[in-house]
Amino acid sequence: MKIKASELQCPFCQPGIRRFIYYKNNGYLAVVNIAPVLPGHSLVIPEHHKTTITSLDAKELQLFMQTAQKATFILMKAFGTDAFDWSVQEKPEAGQSIEHLHMHIVPRLKNDLEKPGDWYPLVHKNDIEIIDSMNRPKLGFDELRKIVDKLKEVAGNMML
């Protein structure tokens, strides 16, 4: 199978992404976001380069959503909440900055933002402040490692 240039440049297709995996399900990965909007902010991504949710067949879509659901259970347990946001943006017009299918999962806590709905405007800020912007602060490797280890431990203790 020939690798496309877009896959070579895609950060989600790079081997380094594996360091941030805390749950894996039949070709779909739950990874910690290196630049979280709120604590626990994670992504569910296909292991192989897919650019759009509409390109998934029925089985792939089922696995993608099951992975998101199980990752959400892990995050809720780890962060002591039953509240969360899911978001998928497709194409730059919708706020997607990395052309690889990904779902944002953000565990939510009471008063984590001034208003609970403030998550939505964060997704739709201008290009300078866009949610996936390179300008957003990123977590250090040690901090990321602690979060990934905690989530793996929670996942290992759950019947998934």
RADA-V625535 format. One record per backbone hydrogen bond with DSSP energy under -0.5 kcal/mol. NH is the residue of the N-H (numbers start at 1). CO is the residue of the C=O. E is the energy in kcal/mol with one decimal. If there is no record, write none. Layout:
[[NH | CO | E] [NH | CO | E]]
This chain:
[[7 | 4 | -0.6] [8 | 4 | -1.6] [9 | 5 | -1.6] [10 | 6 | -0.8] [13 | 10 | -1.3] [14 | 11 | -0.6] [17 | 14 | -1.6] [18 | 15 | -1.6] [19 | 16 | -1.4] [20 | 17 | -2.0] [21 | 18 | -1.2] [22 | 30 | -2.6] [23 | 30 | -1.2] [25 | 28 | -2.9] [28 | 25 | -1.1] [29 | 45 | -3.0] [30 | 23 | -2.9] [31 | 29 | -0.5] [31 | 43 | -2.9] [32 | 20 | -1.9] [33 | 41 | -2.5] [36 | 33 | -0.6] [41 | 38 | -2.0] [42 | 105 | -3.1] [43 | 31 | -2.9] [44 | 103 | -1.9] [45 | 29 | -2.3] [45 | 43 | -0.5] [46 | 101 | -0.6] [47 | 27 | -3.6] [55 | 52 | -1.3] [56 | 53 | -1.3] [61 | 57 | -2.8] [62 | 58 | -2.1] [63 | 59 | -2.4] [64 | 60 | -2.6] [65 | 61 | -2.6] [66 | 62 | -2.6] [67 | 63 | -2.5] [68 | 64 | -2.1] [69 | 65 | -2.5] [70 | 66 | -2.6] [71 | 67 | -2.7] [72 | 68 | -2.2] [73 | 69 | -2.1] [74 | 70 | -2.1] [75 | 71 | -2.6] [76 | 72 | -2.9] [77 | 73 | -2.2] [78 | 74 | -2.7] [79 | 75 | -2.4] [80 | 76 | -0.7] [80 | 77 | -0.6] [81 | 76 | -2.1] [83 | 108 | -0.6] [85 | 106 | -1.9] [87 | 104 | -1.8] [89 | 102 | -0.5] [91 | 89 | -0.5] [94 | 91 | -1.8] [95 | 92 | -1.6] [96 | 91 | -1.9] [100 | 98 | -2.6] [101 | 50 | -3.3] [103 | 44 | -2.1] [104 | 87 | -3.3] [105 | 42 | -2.6] [106 | 85 | -2.4] [107 | 105 | -0.5] [108 | 83 | -2.6] [112 | 109 | -2.0] [118 | 115 | -2.4] [119 | 116 | -0.9] [120 | 117 | -1.1] [121 | 117 | -0.8] [122 | 118 | -1.4] [123 | 119 | -1.4] [123 | 120 | -0.6] [124 | 120 | -1.0] [125 | 122 | -0.9] [129 | 126 | -1.0] [130 | 126 | -0.6] [133 | 130 | -2.5] [136 | 133 | -1.2] [139 | 34 | -3.2] [144 | 140 | -2.6] [145 | 141 | -2.8] [146 | 142 | -2.0] [147 | 143 | -1.9] [148 | 144 | -2.9] [149 | 145 | -2.7] [150 | 146 | -2.3] [151 | 147 | -2.6] [152 | 148 | -2.6] [153 | 149 | -2.2] [154 | 150 | -2.4] [155 | 151 | -2.7] [156 | 152 | -2.6] [157 | 153 | -1.4] [158 | 154 | -0.6] [158 | 155 | -1.1] [160 | 158 | -1.3]]
